[in-house]
Amino acid sequence: MANSMITQPNYEELRDAFQAGFDSIDDGDGFYHGFHAFLADRGFGKREDIPCTCSDNGAHGHQPECQWVKP
């Protein structure tokens, strides 16, 4: 990413966000409800005004954490 002041979720945060998404499924709310809520609770936000943040630049589709960053 061009702006070095923007922080993406690290491996541990993503692992925990995915687990929150799976737990959310078990609660009947759907994966993205839990995944997004977890990241938002940790200060991350979805920024659609920035380029793709996927590790492969979206070559294989966008990952759930795409464009979730913390300023």
Buried (B, 14 or more C-beta within 10 A) or exposed (E): EEEEEEBBBEEEBBEBBBEBBEBBBEEEEEBEBBBBBBBEEEEBEEBEEBEBBBEEEEEEEBBBBBBBBBE
